[in-house]
Amino acid sequence: MGLSSAPPWLREDLVTMAWCWRLSRRDGVVIGLTSHDQDLLWGGLNYRAAPGMRPSALESHDHLDAATMDLEGAIASDAIMERDLDAGRWDGARMQLFVTDWTDAEAAPILMAEGILGGIERRGSRFAAELQGVMRHLDGPVCPATSPSCRAVLGDRACRVNLAPRTHYRKIIAATDQMVTLDVGITAGRMLYGECLWLDGANCGVSSPVAQHSSAAVLHLSLVPPLGLELPARVRLIEGCDKQLSSCRTTFGNAVNFRGEAHLPGNDLLTRYPGG
């Protein structure tokens, strides 16, 4: 942006500029942070003073390389808590970075960058996060690779299975390591490869994959919640799928939407010697 196109407040001899970050987590939590030494109210959101926050150098270009930017800042106990970073609640959050005039709440801000937070790295009492721009989508494959198992996620737009009757709300009343006990059981096997989303306590919003479900009231989780358990705890359980054509056909009646090539010859057949 050239100086001639900059707003009047940015052309003053003494510039009253503040960096602002708007962060939107996947669970709907939205916070605002500013490099100013006092809180700022803009667009109905209170931007909390976080003088330790700073972005890395910004660079504009017209090629198609993925645009990234490092964001560094101190962990604030009332904004970006250390336990939330460890629990992964900030992974994949959407961020907008802009500058504004801290003396005028009506001044139009200047958007500098926006994107999705990539890898978040903790450095003692500080953290660093990578901002991934829209160009990151160009790094993906042009078309999906073939696979014998289904590439869709159960219930997404490609799968189209209705998850409402396959979603259950229960309480976990006991836990030993990765084994948890439900207050009301679910038909054994239906939760295999499913998801357990915690709705209570310090782990609220954290999900744990289900690795085994051989007993109606007992689940074996792949990951133990990172912040300890406060029982009883409410959970939302969504049934899973092993991504095989036989399960898609018999369990879900959804073979028409199977996103895989179950009958495609594998490498062992293609490389077999004649007569082998």
C-alpha positions as CSV (number, residue, x, y, z in Angstrom):
1,M,0.0,0.0,0.0
2,G,1.5,3.4,-1.1
3,L,1.5,6.4,1.2
4,S,-0.9,8.3,-1.1
5,S,-3.6,5.6,-0.7
6,A,-3.1,5.3,3.1
7,P,-5.8,6.7,5.4
8,P,-5.2,10.2,6.9
9,W,-4.3,8.9,10.3
10,L,-1.5,6.8,8.9
11,R,0.0,9.9,7.1
12,E,0.4,11.9,10.3
13,D,3.9,12.9,11.6
14,L,3.1,11.0,14.8
15,V,1.4,7.8,13.9
16,T,-0.9,6.3,16.6
17,M,-1.0,2.8,15.2
18,A,-1.8,-0.4,17.0
19,W,-1.6,-4.0,15.8
20,C,-4.8,-6.0,16.3
21,W,-5.5,-9.8,16.1
22,R,-8.9,-11.3,15.9
23,L,-8.8,-15.1,16.6
24,S,-11.7,-17.4,16.0
25,R,-11.4,-20.9,17.3
26,R,-13.2,-23.9,15.7
27,D,-15.5,-24.2,18.8
28,G,-16.8,-20.7,18.3
29,V,-14.7,-18.8,20.9
30,V,-13.5,-15.4,19.6
31,I,-11.0,-13.2,21.2
32,G,-9.2,-10.0,20.3
33,L,-5.6,-9.0,21.2
34,T,-3.8,-5.7,20.5
35,S,-0.2,-4.6,20.8
36,H,-1.4,-1.4,22.5
37,D,-0.8,-1.0,26.2
38,Q,-4.6,-0.5,26.8
39,D,-7.7,-2.5,25.7
40,L,-9.4,-1.3,22.5
41,L,-13.0,-1.8,21.6
42,W,-13.6,-2.2,17.8
43,G,-16.4,-3.8,15.9
44,G,-18.2,-4.9,19.1
45,L,-15.2,-7.0,20.2
46,N,-12.9,-6.0,23.1
47,Y,-9.2,-6.3,22.0
48,R,-7.2,-7.0,25.1
49,A,-3.9,-5.3,25.7
50,A,-1.0,-7.8,24.9
51,P,2.1,-5.7,24.3
52,G,4.2,-8.9,24.0
53,M,2.3,-9.9,20.8
54,R,4.1,-9.2,17.6
55,P,4.0,-10.5,14.0
56,S,7.1,-11.3,11.9
57,A,8.0,-9.3,8.8
58,L,5.2,-9.2,6.2
59,E,5.9,-9.5,2.5
60,S,3.5,-9.1,-0.4
61,H,4.2,-10.8,-3.7
62,D,2.4,-12.0,-6.8
63,H,3.6,-15.6,-7.1
64,L,1.9,-18.7,-5.9
65,D,4.2,-19.8,-3.1
66,A,2.3,-20.5,0.1
67,A,2.2,-17.3,2.2
68,T,3.1,-17.8,5.8
69,M,3.8,-15.5,8.7
70,D,5.1,-16.2,12.2
71,L,3.2,-14.8,15.2
72,E,5.0,-14.7,18.6
73,G,3.6,-13.7,21.9
74,A,3.4,-14.3,25.6
75,I,0.8,-16.8,27.0
76,A,-1.8,-14.7,28.8
77,S,-3.7,-16.4,31.6
78,D,-7.0,-14.9,30.7
79,A,-6.8,-15.0,26.8
80,I,-4.5,-17.7,25.4
81,M,-4.0,-20.1,28.2
82,E,-1.2,-22.6,28.3
83,R,-3.6,-25.5,28.9
84,D,-5.7,-24.6,25.9
85,L,-2.6,-24.6,23.7
86,D,-1.6,-28.1,25.1
87,A,-5.2,-29.4,24.5
88,G,-5.1,-28.3,20.8
89,R,-8.0,-25.8,21.1
90,W,-6.2,-23.2,19.1
91,D,-5.1,-25.6,16.3
92,G,-6.8,-24.5,13.0
93,A,-8.1,-21.2,14.4
94,R,-8.9,-18.4,11.9
95,M,-6.9,-15.2,12.4
96,Q,-7.2,-11.7,11.0
97,L,-4.3,-9.2,11.5
98,F,-4.9,-5.5,11.0
99,V,-3.7,-2.1,12.1
100,T,-5.9,0.7,13.4
101,D,-5.7,4.1,15.0
102,W,-5.9,3.5,18.8
103,T,-7.1,7.1,19.3
104,D,-10.2,6.8,17.1
105,A,-12.5,3.8,17.4
106,E,-14.3,4.9,14.2
107,A,-11.1,4.8,12.0
108,A,-11.2,2.2,9.3
109,P,-8.7,-0.6,10.0
110,I,-6.2,-1.8,7.4
111,L,-6.2,-5.6,6.9
112,M,-2.7,-6.9,6.7
113,A,-3.1,-10.7,6.6
114,E,-5.6,-13.4,7.4
115,G,-5.6,-17.2,7.4
116,I,-5.5,-20.3,9.5
117,L,-3.1,-21.0,12.3
118,G,-0.9,-23.9,11.4
119,G,1.6,-25.4,13.8
120,I,1.7,-23.8,17.2
121,E,5.0,-24.2,19.2
122,R,5.4,-23.5,22.8
123,R,8.7,-21.8,24.0
124,G,8.5,-21.7,27.7
125,S,6.1,-19.0,28.7
126,R,5.8,-17.8,25.1
127,F,4.4,-19.4,21.9
128,A,4.9,-19.1,18.2
129,A,2.3,-19.9,15.5
130,E,2.4,-20.0,11.7
131,L,-0.3,-18.2,9.8
132,Q,-1.2,-20.1,6.6
133,G,-2.9,-18.0,3.8
134,V,-5.3,-19.1,1.1
135,M,-2.5,-20.2,-1.1
136,R,-2.0,-23.3,1.1
137,H,-4.9,-24.9,-0.8
138,L,-2.7,-25.0,-3.9
139,D,-0.4,-27.4,-2.2
140,G,-3.0,-30.1,-2.2
141,P,-3.5,-32.7,-4.9
142,V,-5.5,-31.8,-8.0
143,C,-7.5,-35.0,-7.6
144,P,-7.7,-37.6,-4.9
145,A,-5.4,-40.6,-5.0
146,T,-6.9,-44.1,-5.3
147,S,-7.3,-46.1,-2.2
148,P,-9.1,-49.4,-1.3
149,S,-10.7,-47.8,1.8
150,C,-13.1,-44.8,1.8
151,R,-11.6,-41.4,1.7
152,A,-14.7,-39.6,3.0
153,V,-15.3,-38.8,6.6
154,L,-18.5,-40.3,8.1
155,G,-21.3,-37.8,7.7
156,D,-19.5,-35.3,5.5
157,R,-20.8,-34.0,2.1
158,A,-19.1,-36.9,0.3
159,C,-20.4,-39.6,2.6
160,R,-23.9,-38.1,3.3
161,V,-24.8,-40.5,6.1
162,N,-27.1,-38.8,8.6
163,L,-25.3,-38.7,12.0
164,A,-28.3,-37.6,14.1
165,P,-29.4,-41.1,14.9
166,R,-25.8,-42.1,15.4
167,T,-25.0,-39.4,18.0
168,H,-25.4,-40.2,21.7
169,Y,-25.1,-38.1,24.8
170,R,-23.9,-40.0,27.9
171,K,-22.0,-39.5,31.2
172,I,-18.6,-41.1,31.9
173,I,-18.8,-42.3,35.5
174,A,-15.5,-44.1,35.8
175,A,-12.1,-44.1,34.1
176,T,-8.9,-46.2,34.3
177,D,-6.1,-45.0,32.1
178,Q,-7.7,-45.1,28.6
179,M,-10.7,-47.1,29.6
180,V,-13.9,-45.2,30.4
181,T,-17.3,-46.4,31.6
182,L,-20.6,-45.0,30.5
183,D,-23.7,-44.6,32.6
184,V,-25.8,-46.1,29.8
185,G,-24.3,-48.5,27.3
186,I,-24.4,-48.4,23.5
187,T,-24.5,-51.6,21.3
188,A,-21.0,-53.0,21.4
189,G,-19.0,-52.2,18.3
190,R,-20.9,-49.2,17.1
191,M,-18.5,-46.7,18.7
192,L,-15.4,-48.3,17.1
193,Y,-13.4,-45.6,15.3
194,G,-15.9,-43.0,16.6
195,E,-15.4,-39.8,18.5
196,C,-15.8,-38.9,22.2
197,L,-16.3,-35.1,22.7
198,W,-16.0,-33.9,26.3
199,L,-18.7,-31.4,27.3
200,D,-17.7,-30.9,31.0
201,G,-14.7,-29.8,33.0
202,A,-11.3,-28.6,31.9
203,N,-11.4,-30.8,28.8
204,C,-14.6,-29.3,27.5
205,G,-14.4,-29.1,23.6
206,V,-11.6,-31.7,23.4
207,S,-12.3,-34.9,21.4
208,S,-10.8,-38.4,21.9
209,P,-10.9,-41.1,19.2
210,V,-12.4,-44.5,20.2
211,A,-10.0,-47.3,19.6
212,Q,-12.1,-50.3,20.9
213,H,-15.7,-50.9,21.9
214,S,-16.1,-54.6,22.8
215,S,-18.4,-54.0,25.8
216,A,-21.6,-51.9,25.7
217,A,-20.7,-49.5,28.5
218,V,-16.9,-49.5,28.2
219,L,-14.9,-47.5,25.7
220,H,-11.1,-47.7,25.0
221,L,-9.9,-44.3,23.9
222,S,-6.9,-43.7,21.7
223,L,-6.0,-40.5,23.5
224,V,-6.3,-39.7,27.2
225,P,-7.7,-36.1,27.7
226,P,-4.7,-33.9,28.4
227,L,-6.1,-32.0,31.4
228,G,-7.2,-34.7,33.8
229,L,-10.7,-36.0,34.4
230,E,-13.4,-34.6,36.6
231,L,-16.1,-37.3,36.9
232,P,-18.9,-37.7,36.2
233,A,-18.5,-35.9,32.9
234,R,-20.9,-35.4,30.1
235,V,-19.8,-36.5,26.6
236,R,-21.1,-36.5,23.1
237,L,-20.4,-39.8,21.3
238,I,-20.5,-40.1,17.5
239,E,-20.4,-43.6,16.0
240,G,-17.5,-44.5,13.7
241,C,-16.7,-46.3,10.5
242,D,-13.8,-48.6,9.5
243,K,-14.0,-47.2,5.9
244,Q,-14.5,-50.6,4.3
245,L,-17.0,-51.2,1.4
246,S,-18.6,-54.1,3.3
247,S,-19.4,-51.9,6.3
248,C,-20.6,-49.1,4.0
249,R,-23.0,-51.5,2.4
250,T,-24.3,-53.5,5.3
251,T,-24.0,-51.1,8.3
252,F,-24.9,-47.9,6.7
253,G,-26.6,-48.9,3.4
254,N,-24.5,-46.3,1.7
255,A,-22.4,-48.1,-0.9
256,V,-23.5,-45.7,-3.6
257,N,-21.5,-43.0,-1.8
258,F,-18.4,-45.1,-1.1
259,R,-15.4,-43.0,-1.9
260,G,-12.8,-45.7,-2.6
261,E,-11.7,-48.3,-5.1
262,A,-12.2,-51.6,-3.2
263,H,-11.7,-53.8,-6.2
264,L,-8.7,-52.1,-7.7
265,P,-5.8,-54.5,-8.1
266,G,-3.0,-53.8,-5.6
267,N,0.8,-53.5,-6.3
268,D,1.2,-57.2,-5.4
269,L,-1.0,-58.3,-8.3
270,L,0.5,-55.8,-10.8
271,T,4.0,-56.9,-10.1
272,R,3.4,-60.6,-10.0
273,Y,5.4,-62.7,-12.4
274,P,3.4,-64.5,-15.2
275,G,2.2,-67.8,-14.0
276,G,2.9,-66.9,-10.3
